[in-house]
Amino acid sequence: GIQGTGPGGRIVRRDVEAAPTTAPQAQSAETPSASKELASQEYSSTYSTVRHTSMRKAIARRLTESKSTVPHFYLNADCHVDELLLLRKKINESSNIKISVNDMVVRAVSAAFQDVPEANVVWTPDAMIHYESVDISIAVSTDGGLLTPVLRGVEKRSLSNIATTITDLAERSRAGKLRQDELEGGSFAITNLGMFGTSSFSAIINPPQSGILAVGAAGQRPVVIDGEIAVASVMSVTLSADHRAVDGALAAKWLAAFKARIE
């Protein structure tokens, strides 16, 4: 309900500060026919209707557009991470900055793009954009929905810098203090549900980026090593790629580079 006074009718700070502090009473989103249908069902229970926020509408619009217009394809890899977890333990024993597995995944993604720079691209209708720096979106869950702030120049950052910057971006995402430019750009994204115990999943690409890596939980599994069954810590990842920008062989080459780096 705010009328923008900025260029082209944009809503600017002064418009928000001058807006009424009380929101209008939310109206039910039900249609009479929907209410009647629900009431006629003997098994229906008590429910409430929550109006969509602008953020939720934007998420729905962008993901629907991505899934319906971007030709997704998916590649899976199982990464042995025993050495990774041991390295993380050693780092955290001597560092004031605690490093997460996700921080190390971000570093490995950056290294894989240095190994396969031709995959660091974005499709546009007229040309392919080739990025020299590695700018990665990090999926952050907030109360209002998913935000993807961009970590720029990852190839130049140390592991500790990656950790502190991601923590800062995540905290400001949940506090609603991100700048618009921190949500724009990048050619790739990472989403990690391993902390929830999810073993593997596939993610939807965040346009105009050309790929997203879905990271599952690292856990012990039986594996075959040199013809013998052994127990190893394995982390499953799924790469979703835009086939317009990245062909199957190129995506497989990049995922192999990531697996080699993470291991």
ZADO-1210 file (C-alpha; in nm, 4 decimals, padded with zeros to 6 digits):
<atoms>
<atom x="00.0000" y="00.0000" z="00.0000" code="GLY" pos="1"/>
<atom x="00.3029" y="00.2323" z="-00.0023" code="ILE" pos="2"/>
<atom x="00.3285" y="00.4832" z="-00.2859" code="GLN" pos="3"/>
<atom x="00.6868" y="00.5278" z="-00.4058" code="GLY" pos="4"/>
<atom x="00.8341" y="00.8758" z="-00.4499" code="THR" pos="5"/>
<atom x="01.1667" y="00.7644" z="-00.5949" code="GLY" pos="6"/>
<atom x="01.2695" y="00.7492" z="-00.9631" code="PRO" pos="7"/>
<atom x="01.0057" y="00.5733" z="-01.1688" code="GLY" pos="8"/>
<atom x="00.7853" y="00.5324" z="-00.8639" code="GLY" pos="9"/>
<atom x="01.0374" y="00.3233" z="-00.6696" code="ARG" pos="10"/>
<atom x="00.9773" y="00.2857" z="-00.2977" code="ILE" pos="11"/>
<atom x="01.2688" y="00.4449" z="-00.1115" code="VAL" pos="12"/>
<atom x="01.3674" y="00.4785" z="00.2539" code="ARG" pos="13"/>
<atom x="01.1654" y="00.7941" z="00.3188" code="ARG" pos="14"/>
<atom x="00.8480" y="00.6238" z="00.1877" code="ASP" pos="15"/>
<atom x="00.8924" y="00.3319" z="00.4278" code="VAL" pos="16"/>
<atom x="00.9703" y="00.5587" z="00.7242" code="GLU" pos="17"/>
<atom x="00.6626" y="00.7713" z="00.6518" code="ALA" pos="18"/>
<atom x="00.4295" y="00.4725" z="00.6128" code="ALA" pos="19"/>
<atom x="00.1688" y="00.3903" z="00.8803" code="PRO" pos="20"/>
<atom x="00.3052" y="00.1653" z="01.1551" code="THR" pos="21"/>
<atom x="-00.0081" y="-00.0515" z="01.1701" code="THR" pos="22"/>
<atom x="-00.0867" y="-00.2945" z="00.8903" code="ALA" pos="23"/>
<atom x="-00.4398" y="-00.3197" z="00.7499" code="PRO" pos="24"/>
<atom x="-00.6467" y="-00.6122" z="00.8723" code="GLN" pos="25"/>
<atom x="-00.5701" y="-00.9180" z="00.6614" code="ALA" pos="26"/>
<atom x="-00.8630" y="-01.0435" z="00.4566" code="GLN" pos="27"/>
<atom x="-00.9392" y="-01.4113" z="00.4165" code="SER" pos="28"/>
<atom x="-00.8071" y="-01.5574" z="00.0915" code="ALA" pos="29"/>
<atom x="-01.0923" y="-01.8064" z="00.0770" code="GLU" pos="30"/>
<atom x="-01.3551" y="-01.7898" z="-00.1908" code="THR" pos="31"/>
<atom x="-01.7146" y="-01.8661" z="-00.0861" code="PRO" pos="32"/>
<atom x="-01.7075" y="-02.1818" z="-00.2958" code="SER" pos="33"/>
<atom x="-01.3872" y="-02.3005" z="-00.1293" code="ALA" pos="34"/>
<atom x="-01.5333" y="-02.2402" z="00.2178" code="SER" pos="35"/>
<atom x="-01.8510" y="-02.4248" z="00.1275" code="LYS" pos="36"/>
<atom x="-01.6538" y="-02.7176" z="-00.0121" code="GLU" pos="37"/>
<atom x="-01.4406" y="-02.7421" z="00.3015" code="LEU" pos="38"/>
<atom x="-01.7442" y="-02.7182" z="00.5276" code="ALA" pos="39"/>
<atom x="-01.9117" y="-03.0021" z="00.3397" code="SER" pos="40"/>
<atom x="-01.6239" y="-03.2378" z="00.4107" code="GLN" pos="41"/>
<atom x="-01.6923" y="-03.4275" z="00.7304" code="GLU" pos="42"/>
<atom x="-01.3232" y="-03.4960" z="00.7842" code="TYR" pos="43"/>
<atom x="-01.2093" y="-03.1334" z="00.7492" code="SER" pos="44"/>
<atom x="-01.0372" y="-02.9873" z="01.0554" code="SER" pos="45"/>
<atom x="-00.9811" y="-02.6389" z="01.1877" code="THR" pos="46"/>
<atom x="-00.7478" y="-02.4356" z="00.9697" code="TYR" pos="47"/>
<atom x="-00.6234" y="-02.0818" z="00.9216" code="SER" pos="48"/>
<atom x="-00.5432" y="-01.8821" z="00.6105" code="THR" pos="49"/>
<atom x="-00.2155" y="-01.6911" z="00.5903" code="VAL" pos="50"/>
<atom x="-00.1837" y="-01.4277" z="00.3195" code="ARG" pos="51"/>
<atom x="00.1193" y="-01.4531" z="00.0913" code="HIS" pos="52"/>
<atom x="00.3958" y="-01.2053" z="00.1630" code="THR" pos="53"/>
<atom x="00.5621" y="-01.0164" z="-00.1212" code="SER" pos="54"/>
<atom x="00.8741" y="-01.2234" z="-00.0605" code="MET" pos="55"/>
<atom x="00.6866" y="-01.5540" z="-00.0859" code="ARG" pos="56"/>
<atom x="00.5179" y="-01.4380" z="-00.4077" code="LYS" pos="57"/>
<atom x="00.8560" y="-01.3405" z="-00.5543" code="ALA" pos="58"/>
<atom x="01.0058" y="-01.6800" z="-00.4621" code="ILE" pos="59"/>
<atom x="00.7110" y="-01.8627" z="-00.6172" code="ALA" pos="60"/>
<atom x="00.7272" y="-01.6535" z="-00.9346" code="ARG" pos="61"/>
<atom x="01.1024" y="-01.6963" z="-00.9847" code="ARG" pos="62"/>
<atom x="01.1119" y="-02.0706" z="-00.9139" code="LEU" pos="63"/>
<atom x="00.8101" y="-02.1383" z="-01.1357" code="THR" pos="64"/>
<atom x="00.9753" y="-01.9397" z="-01.4131" code="GLU" pos="65"/>
<atom x="01.3018" y="-02.1286" z="-01.3643" code="SER" pos="66"/>
<atom x="01.1488" y="-02.4758" z="-01.3625" code="LYS" pos="67"/>
<atom x="00.9269" y="-02.4046" z="-01.6641" code="SER" pos="68"/>
<atom x="01.1751" y="-02.2153" z="-01.8847" code="THR" pos="69"/>
<atom x="01.5232" y="-02.3410" z="-01.7926" code="VAL" pos="70"/>
<atom x="01.6135" y="-02.6887" z="-01.9274" code="PRO" pos="71"/>
<atom x="01.7425" y="-02.8495" z="-01.6080" code="HIS" pos="72"/>
<atom x="01.9458" y="-03.1691" z="-01.6057" code="PHE" pos="73"/>
<atom x="02.0987" y="-03.3431" z="-01.3058" code="TYR" pos="74"/>
<atom x="02.4246" y="-03.5202" z="-01.2219" code="LEU" pos="75"/>
<atom x="02.4989" y="-03.7072" z="-00.8977" code="ASN" pos="76"/>
<atom x="02.8254" y="-03.7879" z="-00.7216" code="ALA" pos="77"/>
<atom x="02.9221" y="-03.9573" z="-00.3971" code="ASP" pos="78"/>
<atom x="03.2227" y="-03.7942" z="-00.2331" code="CYS" pos="79"/>
<atom x="03.4395" y="-03.9738" z="00.0224" code="HIS" pos="80"/>
<atom x="03.4971" y="-03.7141" z="00.2922" code="VAL" pos="81"/>
<atom x="03.6945" y="-03.8892" z="00.5661" code="ASP" pos="82"/>
<atom x="04.0035" y="-03.6793" z="00.4893" code="GLU" pos="83"/>
<atom x="03.7893" y="-03.3654" z="00.4688" code="LEU" pos="84"/>
<atom x="03.6340" y="-03.4254" z="00.8109" code="LEU" pos="85"/>
<atom x="03.9757" y="-03.4997" z="00.9609" code="LEU" pos="86"/>
<atom x="04.1167" y="-03.1778" z="00.8131" code="LEU" pos="87"/>
<atom x="03.8214" y="-02.9801" z="00.9483" code="ARG" pos="88"/>
<atom x="03.8763" y="-03.1263" z="01.2950" code="LYS" pos="89"/>
<atom x="04.2449" y="-03.0299" z="01.2887" code="LYS" pos="90"/>
<atom x="04.1670" y="-02.6760" z="01.1709" code="ILE" pos="91"/>
<atom x="03.9024" y="-02.6207" z="01.4368" code="ASN" pos="92"/>
<atom x="04.1330" y="-02.7459" z="01.7121" code="GLU" pos="93"/>
<atom x="04.3755" y="-02.4618" z="01.6434" code="SER" pos="94"/>
<atom x="04.1575" y="-02.1852" z="01.4975" code="SER" pos="95"/>
<atom x="03.9419" y="-01.9255" z="01.6696" code="ASN" pos="96"/>
<atom x="03.7134" y="-01.9270" z="01.3650" code="ILE" pos="97"/>
<atom x="03.5128" y="-02.2470" z="01.3432" code="LYS" pos="98"/>
<atom x="03.4983" y="-02.3963" z="00.9942" code="ILE" pos="99"/>
<atom x="03.1902" y="-02.5857" z="00.8771" code="SER" pos="100"/>
<atom x="03.1688" y="-02.8565" z="00.6128" code="VAL" pos="101"/>
<atom x="02.9693" y="-02.6100" z="00.4031" code="ASN" pos="102"/>
<atom x="03.2568" y="-02.3584" z="00.4161" code="ASP" pos="103"/>
<atom x="03.4858" y="-02.6271" z="00.2742" code="MET" pos="104"/>
<atom x="03.2272" y="-02.7144" z="00.0074" code="VAL" pos="105"/>
<atom x="03.2214" y="-02.3489" z="-00.1014" code="VAL" pos="106"/>
<atom x="03.6013" y="-02.3504" z="-00.1276" code="ARG" pos="107"/>
<atom x="03.5952" y="-02.6730" z="-00.3294" code="ALA" pos="108"/>
<atom x="03.3301" y="-02.5331" z="-00.5659" code="VAL" pos="109"/>
<atom x="03.5511" y="-02.2312" z="-00.6277" code="SER" pos="110"/>
<atom x="03.8534" y="-02.4538" z="-00.6907" code="ALA" pos="111"/>
<atom x="03.6525" y="-02.6671" z="-00.9356" code="ALA" pos="112"/>
<atom x="03.5689" y="-02.3546" z="-01.1364" code="PHE" pos="113"/>
<atom x="03.9385" y="-02.2706" z="-01.1452" code="GLN" pos="114"/>
<atom x="04.0006" y="-02.6222" z="-01.2794" code="ASP" pos="115"/>
<atom x="03.7142" y="-02.5972" z="-01.5319" code="VAL" pos="116"/>
<atom x="03.6731" y="-02.2225" z="-01.6022" code="PRO" pos="117"/>
<atom x="03.4631" y="-02.2853" z="-01.9132" code="GLU" pos="118"/>
<atom x="03.1778" y="-02.3913" z="-01.6819" code="ALA" pos="119"/>
<atom x="03.1703" y="-02.0498" z="-01.5104" code="ASN" pos="120"/>
<atom x="02.9154" y="-01.9094" z="-01.7540" code="VAL" pos="121"/>
<atom x="02.5636" y="-01.7668" z="-01.7726" code="VAL" pos="122"/>
<atom x="02.3251" y="-01.7918" z="-02.0664" code="TRP" pos="123"/>
<atom x="02.1624" y="-01.4815" z="-02.2174" code="THR" pos="124"/>
<atom x="01.9463" y="-01.4715" z="-02.5323" code="PRO" pos="125"/>
<atom x="02.2198" y="-01.2973" z="-02.7320" code="ASP" pos="126"/>
<atom x="02.5493" y="-01.4193" z="-02.5852" code="ALA" pos="127"/>
<atom x="02.7205" y="-01.6331" z="-02.3249" code="MET" pos="128"/>
<atom x="02.8687" y="-01.4456" z="-02.0295" code="ILE" pos="129"/>
<atom x="03.2025" y="-01.5903" z="-01.9119" code="HIS" pos="130"/>
<atom x="03.2974" y="-01.4931" z="-01.5555" code="TYR" pos="131"/>
<atom x="03.6593" y="-01.4585" z="-01.4490" code="GLU" pos="132"/>
<atom x="03.5850" y="-01.4403" z="-01.0765" code="SER" pos="133"/>
<atom x="03.3916" y="-01.7056" z="-00.8856" code="VAL" pos="134"/>
<atom x="03.0786" y="-01.5484" z="-00.7348" code="ASP" pos="135"/>
<atom x="02.8622" y="-01.8025" z="-00.5521" code="ILE" pos="136"/>
<atom x="02.5132" y="-01.7652" z="-00.4064" code="SER" pos="137"/>
<atom x="02.4630" y="-01.9299" z="-00.0674" code="ILE" pos="138"/>
<atom x="02.1094" y="-02.0456" z="00.0105" code="ALA" pos="139"/>
<atom x="01.9928" y="-01.9152" z="00.3504" code="VAL" pos="140"/>
<atom x="01.6640" y="-02.0205" z="00.5084" code="SER" pos="141"/>
<atom x="01.4759" y="-01.7363" z="00.6811" code="THR" pos="142"/>
<atom x="01.1348" y="-01.7097" z="00.8452" code="ASP" pos="143"/>
<atom x="01.0017" y="-01.5397" z="00.5330" code="GLY" pos="144"/>
<atom x="01.1531" y="-01.7805" z="00.2821" code="GLY" pos="145"/>
<atom x="01.4760" y="-01.8598" z="00.1020" code="LEU" pos="146"/>
<atom x="01.7365" y="-01.5901" z="00.0328" code="LEU" pos="147"/>
<atom x="02.0523" y="-01.6360" z="-00.1755" code="THR" pos="148"/>
<atom x="02.3164" y="-01.3725" z="-00.0911" code="PRO" pos="149"/>
<atom x="02.6214" y="-01.3754" z="-00.3178" code="VAL" pos="150"/>
<atom x="02.9741" y="-01.4423" z="-00.1923" code="LEU" pos="151"/>
<atom x="03.2006" y="-01.2700" z="-00.4449" code="ARG" pos="152"/>
<atom x="03.5571" y="-01.3467" z="-00.5457" code="GLY" pos="153"/>
<atom x="03.5652" y="-01.6776" z="-00.3598" code="VAL" pos="154"/>
<atom x="03.8825" y="-01.7850" z="-00.5416" code="GLU" pos="155"/>
<atom x="04.0729" y="-01.5074" z="-00.3604" code="LYS" pos="156"/>
<atom x="03.9358" y="-01.5818" z="-00.0130" code="ARG" pos="157"/>
<atom x="04.0877" y="-01.7921" z="00.2620" code="SER" pos="158"/>
<atom x="03.8800" y="-02.0609" z="00.4335" code="LEU" pos="159"/>
<atom x="03.8470" y="-01.8470" z="00.7472" code="SER" pos="160"/>
<atom x="03.7341" y="-01.5479" z="00.5408" code="ASN" pos="161"/>
<atom x="03.4742" y="-01.7632" z="00.3661" code="ILE" pos="162"/>
<atom x="03.3459" y="-01.8831" z="00.7048" code="ALA" pos="163"/>
<atom x="03.3154" y="-01.5357" z="00.8604" code="THR" pos="164"/>
<atom x="03.1598" y="-01.3811" z="00.5482" code="THR" pos="165"/>
<atom x="02.8987" y="-01.6560" z="00.5116" code="ILE" pos="166"/>
<atom x="02.8091" y="-01.6200" z="00.8804" code="THR" pos="167"/>
<atom x="02.7673" y="-01.2443" z="00.8336" code="ASP" pos="168"/>
<atom x="02.5533" y="-01.2858" z="00.5201" code="LEU" pos="169"/>
<atom x="02.3348" y="-01.5470" z="00.6912" code="ALA" pos="170"/>
<atom x="02.2813" y="-01.3324" z="01.0014" code="GLU" pos="171"/>
<atom x="02.1925" y="-01.0246" z="00.7972" code="ARG" pos="172"/>
<atom x="01.9654" y="-01.2344" z="00.5727" code="SER" pos="173"/>
<atom x="01.7610" y="-01.3457" z="00.8735" code="ARG" pos="174"/>
<atom x="01.7587" y="-00.9915" z="01.0149" code="ALA" pos="175"/>
<atom x="01.6406" y="-00.8434" z="00.6842" code="GLY" pos="176"/>
<atom x="01.9505" y="-00.6250" z="00.6527" code="LYS" pos="177"/>
<atom x="02.0912" y="-00.7363" z="00.3171" code="LEU" pos="178"/>
<atom x="02.1467" y="-00.4796" z="00.0437" code="ARG" pos="179"/>
<atom x="01.9866" y="-00.5458" z="-00.2938" code="GLN" pos="180"/>
<atom x="02.3261" y="-00.5709" z="-00.4648" code="ASP" pos="181"/>
<atom x="02.4199" y="-00.8542" z="-00.2271" code="GLU" pos="182"/>
<atom x="02.1376" y="-01.0638" z="-00.3737" code="LEU" pos="183"/>
<atom x="02.2266" y="-01.0074" z="-00.7387" code="GLU" pos="184"/>
<atom x="02.4811" y="-01.1652" z="-00.9720" code="GLY" pos="185"/>
<atom x="02.6834" y="-01.4821" z="-00.9544" code="GLY" pos="186"/>
<atom x="02.6863" y="-01.7778" z="-01.1913" code="SER" pos="187"/>
<atom x="02.6331" y="-02.0597" z="-00.9415" code="PHE" pos="188"/>
<atom x="02.4659" y="-02.1442" z="-00.6112" code="ALA" pos="189"/>
<atom x="02.5052" y="-02.3913" z="-00.3253" code="ILE" pos="190"/>
<atom x="02.2248" y="-02.5262" z="-00.1086" code="THR" pos="191"/>
<atom x="02.3011" y="-02.7576" z="00.1826" code="ASN" pos="192"/>
<atom x="02.0400" y="-02.9586" z="00.3723" code="LEU" pos="193"/>
<atom x="02.2908" y="-03.1929" z="00.5303" code="GLY" pos="194"/>
<atom x="02.2433" y="-03.0358" z="00.8734" code="MET" pos="195"/>
<atom x="01.8808" y="-03.1565" z="00.8615" code="PHE" pos="196"/>
<atom x="01.9869" y="-03.5145" z="00.7917" code="GLY" pos="197"/>
<atom x="01.8813" y="-03.5100" z="00.4256" code="THR" pos="198"/>
<atom x="02.0967" y="-03.7620" z="00.2397" code="SER" pos="199"/>
<atom x="02.0425" y="-03.6251" z="-00.1132" code="SER" pos="200"/>
<atom x="01.8113" y="-03.3971" z="-00.3099" code="PHE" pos="201"/>
<atom x="01.7832" y="-03.1942" z="-00.6305" code="SER" pos="202"/>
<atom x="01.7567" y="-02.8145" z="-00.6350" code="ALA" pos="203"/>
<atom x="01.6015" y="-02.5632" z="-00.8743" code="ILE" pos="204"/>
<atom x="01.8384" y="-02.3242" z="-01.0526" code="ILE" pos="205"/>
<atom x="01.8194" y="-01.9587" z="-00.9471" code="ASN" pos="206"/>
<atom x="01.8023" y="-01.7606" z="-01.2774" code="PRO" pos="207"/>
<atom x="02.0051" y="-01.6286" z="-01.4476" code="PRO" pos="208"/>
<atom x="02.2644" y="-01.8575" z="-01.2889" code="GLN" pos="209"/>
<atom x="02.3538" y="-02.1742" z="-01.4795" code="SER" pos="210"/>
<atom x="02.3903" y="-02.4211" z="-01.1933" code="GLY" pos="211"/>
<atom x="02.3260" y="-02.5109" z="-00.8319" code="ILE" pos="212"/>
<atom x="02.4861" y="-02.7796" z="-00.6155" code="LEU" pos="213"/>
<atom x="02.2604" y="-02.9594" z="-00.3665" code="ALA" pos="214"/>
<atom x="02.4648" y="-03.0992" z="-00.0764" code="VAL" pos="215"/>
<atom x="02.3412" y="-03.3807" z="00.1460" code="GLY" pos="216"/>
<atom x="02.4566" y="-03.5066" z="00.4845" code="ALA" pos="217"/>
<atom x="02.7915" y="-03.6788" z="00.5273" code="ALA" pos="218"/>
<atom x="02.7471" y="-04.0184" z="00.6901" code="GLY" pos="219"/>
<atom x="02.9123" y="-04.3547" z="00.7188" code="GLN" pos="220"/>
<atom x="02.8234" y="-04.6041" z="00.4453" code="ARG" pos="221"/>
<atom x="02.9560" y="-04.9381" z="00.3221" code="PRO" pos="222"/>
<atom x="03.1786" y="-04.8868" z="00.0170" code="VAL" pos="223"/>
<atom x="03.3954" y="-05.1084" z="-00.2003" code="VAL" pos="224"/>
<atom x="03.7667" y="-05.0163" z="-00.1953" code="ILE" pos="225"/>
<atom x="04.0104" y="-05.2299" z="-00.3955" code="ASP" pos="226"/>
<atom x="03.7589" y="-05.5119" z="-00.4084" code="GLY" pos="227"/>
<atom x="03.6935" y="-05.5096" z="-00.0351" code="GLU" pos="228"/>
<atom x="03.3937" y="-05.3804" z="00.1560" code="ILE" pos="229"/>
<atom x="03.4849" y="-05.1021" z="00.3971" code="ALA" pos="230"/>
<atom x="03.3127" y="-04.8238" z="00.5900" code="VAL" pos="231"/>
<atom x="03.3680" y="-04.4661" z="00.4734" code="ALA" pos="232"/>
<atom x="03.2145" y="-04.1232" z="00.5313" code="SER" pos="233"/>
<atom x="03.0251" y="-04.0358" z="00.2131" code="VAL" pos="234"/>
<atom x="02.8543" y="-03.7119" z="00.1121" code="MET" pos="235"/>
<atom x="02.6139" y="-03.7175" z="-00.1846" code="SER" pos="236"/>
<atom x="02.5828" y="-03.4097" z="-00.4045" code="VAL" pos="237"/>
<atom x="02.3544" y="-03.3319" z="-00.6988" code="THR" pos="238"/>
<atom x="02.4425" y="-03.0774" z="-00.9648" code="LEU" pos="239"/>
<atom x="02.1491" y="-02.9084" z="-01.1415" code="SER" pos="240"/>
<atom x="02.2699" y="-02.7432" z="-01.4632" code="ALA" pos="241"/>
<atom x="02.1185" y="-02.5234" z="-01.7346" code="ASP" pos="242"/>
<atom x="02.1629" y="-02.7194" z="-02.0563" code="HIS" pos="243"/>
<atom x="02.1569" y="-02.4014" z="-02.2648" code="ARG" pos="244"/>
<atom x="02.4827" y="-02.2860" z="-02.1050" code="ALA" pos="245"/>
<atom x="02.6466" y="-02.6086" z="-01.9895" code="VAL" pos="246"/>
<atom x="02.6469" y="-02.9325" z="-02.1878" code="ASP" pos="247"/>
<atom x="02.6414" y="-03.2723" z="-02.0213" code="GLY" pos="248"/>
<atom x="03.0095" y="-03.3498" z="-02.0773" code="ALA" pos="249"/>
<atom x="03.1155" y="-03.0105" z="-01.9411" code="LEU" pos="250"/>
<atom x="02.8929" y="-03.0517" z="-01.6342" code="ALA" pos="251"/>
<atom x="03.0379" y="-03.3996" z="-01.5743" code="ALA" pos="252"/>
<atom x="03.3916" y="-03.2607" z="-01.6069" code="LYS" pos="253"/>
<atom x="03.3135" y="-02.9884" z="-01.3514" code="TRP" pos="254"/>
<atom x="03.1511" y="-03.2332" z="-01.1074" code="LEU" pos="255"/>
<atom x="03.4544" y="-03.4641" z="-01.1357" code="ALA" pos="256"/>
<atom x="03.6778" y="-03.1652" z="-01.0549" code="ALA" pos="257"/>
<atom x="03.4633" y="-03.0818" z="-00.7514" code="PHE" pos="258"/>
<atom x="03.4739" y="-03.4437" z="-00.6292" code="LYS" pos="259"/>
<atom x="03.8525" y="-03.4502" z="-00.6662" code="ALA" pos="260"/>
<atom x="03.8886" y="-03.1219" z="-00.4765" code="ARG" pos="261"/>
<atom x="03.6544" y="-03.2183" z="-00.1932" code="ILE" pos="262"/>
<atom x="03.8235" y="-03.5556" z="-00.1510" code="GLU" pos="263"/>
</atoms>
